[in-house]
Amino acid sequence: MSELIRSLQRDLNDFGEDLHLVGAERLAGRHPGEHRDNFAAGVMAEPATAEAAAAVVRWCVENDVPVVPQGGRTGLVGGGASRPGELILSTARLNRIEAIDPLARTATVGAGVTLQALQEATAAGGLTPGIDLAARGSATIGGMIATNAGGILAFRNGVMRHQVLGIEAVMPDGSLFSDLTRVVKVSAGPDIKQLLIGSEGAYGFVTRAVLKLESLNPMRATALVGVPDAAAALALVAHFRARPALQLEGAELMWHRYFRDSAEERGFDLGWLEDGAPAVLLVEVSAAGEAEARAALEEGLAGLWEEYGLTGGIVAASLDQARRFWALREESDFIYRRQPSAPSFDVSVPPGALDAYVAGLRERLDAVRAGFDAYVYGHIADGNLHISAIGQGVTDAALKEAIEDAVYTGVGERGGSFSAEHGVGMEKRRAYLTYGNPARRAAAQAIKAALDPKNLFNPGKVPFRAI
């Protein structure tokens, strides 16, 4: 047993079952998640109440122990990575769905509740959190708040920031901030909870939240459609968004190489698609009934077929087939089986600039080294692209900065962001310092200094304030 755990047990034993402490031996039997160093600290505190979490933080402040907040450990940029001498503070036991209000269309939940658990709980009343992403089974509400997660429905409902009505959090001094507002309209001075959303654990540890809920319509139709470019895909998106009897539920574009290799991995038949189709759009709509949704989807595609040069299409004949369509887009782990440690990126550009950006990206990667290319796919309606660089030698450390520059060049100038929904963590430190807005960076560092003068909350990560 480590000295840190012994000290915590001695000083915080009044909390009993409300505070579990986990040492390196037990952590060794758990999966660390998406970053190998998530458990490197070797000590984790799992509070079951906000009060227990606050006591842990106060103890850490008094003893100068850095705190690393963790949720579902699904982050891809090292935002939850830890080091020896630090204490992991986990939301795992803050996992209660406290209330679902169907009239106000709100849910009050603990930060450790997974997105999927909340989706299932709200679906019974015909509601949904209004945000969805592939890691729904492990991503927690607290982690999604900390990273301002986006996902599949951001084009319609916005990102996590737009779904959060209230927050309870432990601040870096150990005080408990509680603003569990349950209404949309609040005009009562600066909205302090917004500082916590997207702060990646640098400004506080979220313990509870109140979220807006949206209507859920399970009557859906799903199709895969070959398109010549992003512009054609966006035209289809605009068509279905304008239909008054339809609701667009998803619009995911996969450029050729990603779709081809994903299909190959799953033995998915591409006989319906013209050879060499530049991209494939996954589109899903809902309507009053499944038949109406399917008819509207088929009619819309038929009416736009020649005008936008569509190169094949298939409409799901069953829920199981629709799930197989979505697996092609969401289960991207094949990339790392084919190219372990492929550098991956998450950018956003205005949708109208997507074709020019992707064409320029490929040229820039080839200029770094002949043969370099990328898997490109993402949320077409809001301009969010996921990019994994591929090619012989693409993992060479000496080329890392050149590859980053190829990806990030032109993003900010077009009005986009070098990080769309995955956050900054440790992996995007250079991008944050090189491509981030200087005024925004300075303000974030000033807030960090004011809230956390000892630099104990998630040190070494965004906003990278050194003491």
PAVOPA-951948 format. One line per 8 residues: number of its first residue (from 0); their letters; for each residue x negated, y, z negated of C-alpha. Coordinates in Angstrom, 2 decimals, always signed. Example, Ala and Ser with C-alpha at 12.3 -4.5 7.8 and 13.67 -1.06 7.14 Angstrom:
% residues 2
0	AS	-12.30,-4.50,-7.80  -13.67,-1.06,-7.14
This chain:
% residues 467
0	MSELIRSL	+0.00,+0.00,+0.00  -1.40,+3.40,+0.96  -2.10,+6.14,-1.56  +0.37,+8.37,+0.30  +3.22,+5.91,-0.24  +2.30,+5.42,-3.89  +2.37,+9.19,-4.45  +5.71,+9.56,-2.69
8	QRDLNDFG	+7.22,+6.70,-4.69  +5.97,+8.17,-7.94  +7.18,+11.72,-7.28  +10.44,+10.97,-5.44  +11.67,+7.85,-7.20  +14.87,+9.61,-8.31  +16.27,+9.20,-4.79  +16.39,+5.42,-5.05
16	EDLHLVGA	+18.10,+3.83,-2.06  +18.54,+7.22,-0.40  +14.86,+7.17,+0.54  +13.05,+4.22,+2.08  +9.29,+4.36,+2.54  +7.70,+2.15,+5.18  +4.00,+1.33,+5.32  +1.67,+0.23,+8.08
24	ERLAGRHP	+2.35,-3.48,+7.53  +6.08,-3.17,+8.20  +5.60,-0.65,+10.99  +3.37,-3.15,+12.75  +6.42,-5.36,+13.27  +8.44,-2.62,+14.95  +8.33,-1.48,+18.55  +6.67,+1.95,+18.66
32	GEHRDNFA	+8.82,+3.16,+21.54  +7.53,+5.03,+24.56  +4.21,+6.18,+23.08  +1.63,+3.82,+21.61  +0.72,+6.35,+18.87  +4.22,+6.89,+17.53  +3.38,+4.80,+14.44  -0.30,+5.77,+14.21
40	AGVMAEPA	+0.32,+7.64,+10.93  +1.04,+4.32,+9.26  +3.58,+5.83,+6.86  +7.26,+6.55,+7.52  +9.98,+8.05,+5.33  +13.57,+7.09,+6.14  +15.96,+9.36,+4.20  +19.65,+8.48,+4.12
48	TAEAAAAV	+20.74,+12.00,+3.13  +19.76,+15.54,+4.02  +18.86,+16.13,+0.38  +16.39,+13.25,+0.40  +14.88,+14.56,+3.63  +14.52,+18.03,+2.11  +12.78,+16.57,-0.95  +10.30,+14.75,+1.27
56	VRWCVEND	+9.52,+17.94,+3.17  +9.06,+19.95,-0.03  +6.67,+17.27,-1.29  +4.73,+17.46,+1.98  +4.48,+21.25,+1.74  +3.19,+21.04,-1.82  +0.64,+18.40,-0.84  -0.32,+19.76,+2.60
64	VPVVPQGG	+0.84,+16.63,+4.42  +1.84,+17.16,+8.07  +5.33,+15.94,+9.06  +6.17,+14.27,+12.37  +9.95,+14.09,+13.01  +11.12,+11.04,+14.96  +14.43,+9.92,+16.42  +14.81,+7.00,+18.83
72	RTGLVGGG	+11.19,+7.25,+20.07  +12.35,+7.34,+23.67  +10.46,+10.57,+24.45  +8.05,+10.34,+27.38  +5.66,+13.18,+26.52  +4.27,+12.18,+23.12  +6.46,+14.53,+21.10  +6.77,+11.96,+18.31
80	ASRPGELI	+3.19,+10.68,+18.37  +1.48,+10.70,+14.97  -1.99,+10.44,+13.45  -3.44,+9.06,+10.21  -2.86,+11.49,+7.37  +0.55,+12.53,+8.69  +3.99,+11.38,+7.51  +6.63,+10.24,+9.98
88	LSTARLNR	+10.08,+11.51,+9.02  +12.69,+9.34,+10.71  +16.39,+9.91,+11.35  +17.06,+6.13,+11.49  +19.26,+6.05,+8.36  +21.04,+9.33,+9.12  +23.23,+7.32,+11.44  +26.80,+7.93,+10.35
96	IEAIDPLA	+29.57,+9.20,+12.63  +31.32,+11.32,+10.02  +34.32,+12.67,+11.92  +35.88,+12.78,+15.35  +38.51,+15.51,+15.73  +40.61,+14.84,+18.85  +42.48,+18.16,+18.58  +39.41,+20.35,+18.22
104	RTATVGAG	+37.51,+17.90,+20.49  +34.49,+17.78,+18.22  +32.35,+15.12,+16.56  +30.32,+15.54,+13.38  +27.45,+13.07,+13.30  +24.17,+12.24,+11.64  +21.04,+12.95,+13.64  +20.21,+9.24,+13.86
112	VTLQALQE	+23.40,+8.27,+15.70  +22.57,+6.97,+19.17  +24.22,+8.49,+22.20  +25.75,+5.14,+23.13  +27.27,+4.69,+19.66  +28.90,+8.11,+19.93  +30.08,+7.43,+23.47  +31.75,+4.21,+22.36
120	ATAAGGLT	+33.35,+5.83,+19.31  +34.79,+8.74,+21.28  +35.90,+6.68,+24.28  +38.72,+5.16,+22.23  +40.37,+8.59,+22.22  +39.66,+9.34,+25.87  +36.72,+11.61,+25.01  +32.98,+11.70,+25.61
128	PGIDLAAR	+30.02,+13.72,+24.29  +29.77,+15.32,+27.74  +26.13,+14.35,+28.16  +24.70,+11.08,+29.42  +21.27,+9.67,+30.18  +19.66,+6.34,+30.93  +18.19,+5.89,+27.42  +21.65,+6.15,+25.86
136	GSATIGGM	+21.20,+2.97,+23.84  +18.20,+4.26,+21.89  +18.17,+8.05,+22.28  +19.47,+9.72,+19.12  +21.52,+12.89,+18.80  +18.80,+14.52,+16.71  +16.14,+13.70,+19.27  +18.33,+14.94,+22.09
144	IATNAGGI	+18.84,+18.21,+20.23  +15.11,+18.53,+19.56  +14.30,+18.13,+23.26  +17.39,+19.90,+24.63  +18.16,+16.78,+26.66  +19.93,+17.08,+29.99  +20.80,+13.97,+31.97  +23.45,+12.97,+34.45
152	LAFRNGVM	+26.22,+15.46,+33.59  +24.15,+18.62,+33.11  +25.37,+20.00,+36.45  +28.90,+20.04,+35.01  +28.67,+20.42,+31.23  +25.23,+21.92,+30.77  +22.42,+20.50,+28.66  +22.40,+19.64,+24.95
160	RHQVLGIE	+22.24,+23.31,+24.00  +25.68,+23.80,+25.52  +27.24,+20.86,+23.66  +26.03,+21.74,+20.15  +28.41,+23.77,+17.98  +26.75,+23.31,+14.58  +23.53,+22.03,+13.04  +22.23,+21.04,+9.64
168	AVMPDGSL	+18.44,+20.83,+9.35  +15.58,+20.78,+6.89  +13.32,+23.74,+7.55  +9.51,+23.62,+7.23  +9.63,+25.06,+3.69  +11.95,+22.26,+2.54  +15.09,+24.40,+2.43  +18.31,+23.06,+3.93
176	FSDLTRVV	+19.76,+25.12,+6.77  +23.46,+24.38,+7.20  +25.54,+25.86,+10.00  +28.08,+23.15,+10.80  +30.30,+25.46,+12.82  +33.08,+23.60,+14.63  +34.27,+26.31,+17.03  +32.95,+27.65,+20.33
184	KVSAGPDI	+33.49,+31.34,+19.69  +31.00,+32.75,+17.20  +29.80,+36.34,+17.54  +28.21,+36.93,+14.17  +24.64,+37.93,+14.86  +21.71,+35.85,+16.13  +22.49,+32.15,+16.45  +19.67,+30.66,+14.39
192	KQLLIGSE	+20.53,+27.06,+15.23  +19.49,+27.75,+18.81  +15.89,+27.98,+17.59  +16.05,+24.32,+16.59  +17.44,+23.14,+19.92  +14.52,+22.36,+22.20  +11.89,+23.05,+19.52  +10.69,+19.41,+19.55
200	GAYGFVTR	+10.52,+19.24,+15.78  +8.22,+22.24,+15.43  +10.80,+24.42,+13.67  +12.72,+21.90,+11.58  +14.15,+18.41,+11.13  +17.76,+18.05,+12.31  +19.90,+15.96,+9.93  +23.50,+16.50,+11.17
208	AVLKLESL	+25.26,+18.13,+14.09  +28.68,+19.10,+15.39  +29.11,+18.43,+19.10  +31.72,+19.45,+21.64  +33.60,+16.60,+23.28  +34.85,+16.42,+26.86  +37.58,+14.42,+28.57  +36.63,+10.91,+29.67
216	NPMRATAL	+38.17,+9.46,+32.79  +37.26,+5.80,+33.37  +39.14,+5.65,+36.71  +36.14,+5.87,+39.00  +34.68,+5.06,+42.38  +30.98,+4.78,+43.12  +29.05,+4.79,+46.39  +25.53,+4.68,+47.79
224	VGVPDAAA	+25.07,+6.85,+50.88  +22.08,+7.26,+53.15  +21.33,+10.95,+53.74  +18.74,+12.73,+55.90  +17.70,+15.20,+53.20  +18.67,+16.91,+49.97  +20.63,+19.56,+51.83  +23.02,+16.91,+53.19
232	ALALVAHF	+23.34,+15.35,+49.74  +24.19,+18.75,+48.26  +26.83,+19.27,+50.95  +28.49,+16.01,+49.85  +28.26,+17.12,+46.24  +29.89,+20.46,+47.08  +32.69,+18.69,+48.96  +33.62,+16.40,+46.08
240	RARPALQL	+33.29,+19.14,+43.48  +35.77,+21.27,+45.44  +38.48,+18.58,+45.58  +41.10,+19.57,+42.95  +42.24,+16.01,+42.24  +38.69,+14.70,+41.75  +35.99,+15.06,+39.12  +32.39,+14.55,+40.12
248	EGAELMWH	+30.85,+12.22,+37.54  +27.37,+11.73,+38.95  +25.14,+12.73,+41.85  +21.71,+11.09,+41.85  +19.33,+11.31,+44.79  +16.59,+8.75,+45.41  +14.03,+9.44,+48.09  +13.12,+6.55,+50.38
256	RYFRDSAE	+10.14,+4.99,+48.63  +11.79,+4.94,+45.23  +15.04,+3.46,+46.52  +13.31,+0.87,+48.72  +11.05,-0.42,+45.95  +13.78,-0.34,+43.31  +16.03,-2.39,+45.60  +13.21,-4.82,+46.37
264	ERGFDLGW	+12.58,-5.39,+42.66  +16.24,-6.31,+42.13  +16.85,-8.24,+45.32  +19.40,-5.63,+46.36  +20.55,-6.02,+49.97  +19.86,-2.96,+52.14  +21.49,-4.33,+55.28  +24.08,-1.53,+55.20
272	LEDGAPAV	+21.40,+1.19,+55.39  +19.56,+2.28,+58.52  +15.86,+1.45,+58.41  +13.74,+4.34,+57.24  +16.63,+6.36,+55.79  +14.92,+9.36,+54.14  +17.00,+9.26,+50.96  +20.01,+7.65,+49.29
280	LLVEVSAA	+22.63,+9.47,+47.24  +24.39,+7.71,+44.39  +27.71,+9.48,+43.96  +30.50,+8.74,+41.47  +33.90,+10.40,+41.21  +36.94,+9.98,+38.98  +40.63,+10.57,+39.66  +44.06,+9.71,+38.27
288	GEAEARAA	+43.54,+6.09,+39.25  +40.86,+3.84,+40.67  +42.64,+3.52,+44.01  +42.94,+7.29,+44.34  +39.27,+7.78,+43.45  +38.14,+5.16,+45.94  +40.36,+6.50,+48.73  +39.16,+10.07,+48.20
296	LEEGLAGL	+35.54,+8.94,+48.14  +35.87,+6.90,+51.33  +37.84,+9.59,+53.15  +35.40,+12.29,+52.13  +32.40,+10.32,+53.32  +34.09,+9.43,+56.62  +35.00,+13.05,+57.27  +31.45,+14.25,+56.67
304	WEEYGLTG	+29.62,+11.35,+58.28  +28.63,+12.87,+61.60  +28.37,+16.47,+60.46  +25.68,+15.68,+57.92  +24.00,+12.76,+59.66  +24.76,+10.07,+57.10  +22.84,+6.86,+57.75  +24.86,+4.19,+55.99
312	GIVAASLD	+27.08,+3.79,+53.00  +28.60,+1.27,+50.65  +31.39,+1.81,+48.12  +31.35,-0.38,+45.00  +34.08,-3.01,+45.11  +33.96,-3.70,+41.37  +32.73,-2.31,+38.08  +29.92,-4.85,+38.11
320	QARRFWAL	+28.77,-3.68,+41.52  +28.92,-0.05,+40.37  +26.66,-0.98,+37.46  +24.23,-2.55,+39.91  +24.21,+0.71,+41.87  +23.39,+2.66,+38.73  +20.66,+0.20,+37.75  +18.83,+1.05,+40.98
328	REESDFIY	+18.57,+4.64,+39.80  +18.26,+4.30,+36.03  +15.96,+1.30,+35.57  +12.75,+2.92,+36.75  +10.33,+0.72,+34.80  +9.38,-1.07,+38.03  +7.19,+1.95,+38.79  +4.83,+1.05,+35.96
336	RRQPSAPS	+4.76,-2.62,+36.86  +3.57,-1.61,+40.29  +1.34,+1.22,+39.14  +0.52,+1.08,+35.42  -0.08,+4.51,+33.85  +1.19,+6.34,+36.92  +1.25,+10.08,+36.07  +4.90,+11.05,+35.69
344	FDVSVPPG	+6.52,+14.46,+35.79  +9.90,+16.06,+35.21  +10.50,+19.35,+37.02  +13.48,+21.40,+38.06  +13.87,+23.72,+41.02  +16.98,+25.45,+42.38  +18.87,+22.80,+44.38  +18.58,+24.74,+47.64
352	ALDAYVAG	+14.78,+24.59,+47.39  +14.51,+20.81,+46.94  +13.68,+19.83,+50.52  +10.92,+22.42,+50.88  +9.52,+21.53,+47.47  +9.41,+17.76,+48.12  +7.84,+18.23,+51.56  +5.20,+20.53,+50.07
360	LRERLDAV	+4.60,+18.13,+47.18  +3.76,+15.28,+49.54  +1.36,+17.51,+51.50  -0.36,+18.69,+48.33  -0.76,+15.15,+46.97  -2.25,+13.96,+50.25  -4.64,+16.91,+50.12  -5.84,+15.80,+46.67
368	RAGFDAYV	-6.70,+12.42,+48.16  -5.54,+10.81,+51.39  -2.85,+8.23,+50.69  -1.55,+9.75,+47.47  +2.24,+9.86,+47.40  +5.05,+9.92,+44.86  +8.25,+8.25,+43.80  +10.82,+11.06,+43.76
376	YGHIADGN	+14.34,+10.78,+42.35  +16.66,+12.76,+40.11  +19.74,+14.76,+39.30  +20.39,+16.43,+42.64  +23.22,+18.77,+41.59  +21.08,+20.62,+39.04  +17.72,+20.35,+40.84  +16.03,+18.09,+38.28
384	LHISAIGQ	+13.44,+15.77,+39.86  +11.53,+12.91,+38.27  +8.20,+12.33,+39.98  +5.63,+9.56,+39.57  +2.39,+9.94,+41.50  +1.20,+6.75,+43.19  -1.82,+5.63,+45.18  -5.20,+3.96,+44.75
392	GVTDAALK	-7.09,+5.90,+42.09  -4.19,+8.13,+41.11  -4.83,+7.33,+37.44  -8.42,+8.62,+37.64  -8.85,+11.12,+34.78  -10.95,+13.37,+37.00  -8.00,+13.82,+39.34  -5.36,+14.41,+36.68
400	EAIEDAVY	-5.46,+18.20,+36.82  -5.40,+18.25,+40.62  -2.35,+15.99,+40.63  -0.64,+18.19,+38.04  -1.33,+21.26,+40.14  +0.12,+19.53,+43.21  +3.32,+18.84,+41.27  +3.67,+22.19,+39.50
408	TGVGERGG	+2.64,+24.53,+42.33  +5.59,+26.67,+43.39  +7.98,+25.44,+40.70  +7.95,+28.61,+38.61  +7.83,+30.87,+41.66  +11.04,+29.26,+42.92  +12.75,+29.94,+39.58  +12.33,+26.41,+38.23
416	SFSAEHGV	+10.65,+24.79,+35.24  +7.63,+22.52,+34.84  +9.66,+20.55,+32.27  +13.34,+20.03,+32.99  +14.55,+17.66,+30.27  +11.71,+15.60,+28.78  +10.12,+18.34,+26.70  +6.44,+19.24,+26.33
424	GMEKRRAY	+5.04,+17.12,+23.48  +1.32,+16.48,+23.89  +1.32,+15.28,+27.49  +2.30,+18.65,+28.97  +0.03,+20.83,+26.88  -1.98,+22.01,+29.88  +1.18,+22.67,+31.88  +2.67,+24.67,+29.01
432	LTYGNPAR	-0.45,+26.82,+28.70  -1.00,+27.13,+32.47  +2.48,+27.29,+33.95  +4.64,+28.36,+31.00  +5.93,+31.90,+30.66  +3.34,+33.87,+28.59  +5.92,+36.09,+26.86  +8.06,+33.10,+25.95
440	RAAAQAIK	+4.98,+31.26,+24.69  +3.92,+34.20,+22.50  +7.41,+34.51,+21.00  +7.53,+30.78,+20.27  +4.16,+30.93,+18.52  +5.26,+33.93,+16.44  +8.40,+32.09,+15.33  +6.29,+29.04,+14.47
448	AALDPKNL	+3.98,+31.16,+12.31  +6.94,+32.69,+10.48  +8.79,+29.44,+9.82  +5.83,+27.14,+9.27  +2.82,+29.15,+8.04  +0.95,+25.97,+7.06  +1.54,+24.46,+10.53  +2.81,+21.20,+9.00
456	FNPGKVPF	+5.74,+20.41,+11.30  +4.67,+18.37,+14.33  +1.22,+19.98,+14.48  -0.81,+19.74,+17.66  +2.26,+19.91,+19.85  +4.35,+22.65,+21.40  +4.04,+25.59,+20.79  +0.40,+24.64,+20.09
464	RAI	-0.38,+27.12,+17.37  -3.81,+26.60,+15.87  -4.66,+27.68,+12.31
